[in-house]
């Protein structure tokens, strides 16, 4: 009976240069490296989307608070309260910490200004405190 592996045992081992040229066995390593890179890119895109969501939500709450503060029968404190309520309901209490209302002028017209400073999320919702500052403006009503 003939040994089917005898010829394989008799062959000389391949030279190191030949082993480097041959790409057998590189598919698993390539799969792992490409998979890790794609996962990293996907997480970066999701983090960017989350940061934009937080920014747009805080900006919308500031604009809504400015509209509330600009009403004829209420003051700036109502705008601050409305802004804090909207941010806390959407993002949580940690984002509604620094909210301020003031009045100013824009093109000669009196406006209510609500400014919000909030953390910009870097890893998940964890972010740099007070790194995001947005303002909402609304024309003040006259009675």
Secondary structure, 3 states (H helix, E strand, C coil): CCCCCHHHHHCCCCCHHHHHHCCCCHHHHHHHHHHHHHHHHHHHHHHHHHHHHHHHHHHHHHHHHHHHHCCCCCCHHHHHHHHHHHHHHHCCHHHCCEEEEEEEEECCEEEEEEEEEEEEEEECCEEEEEEEEEEEEEECCCC
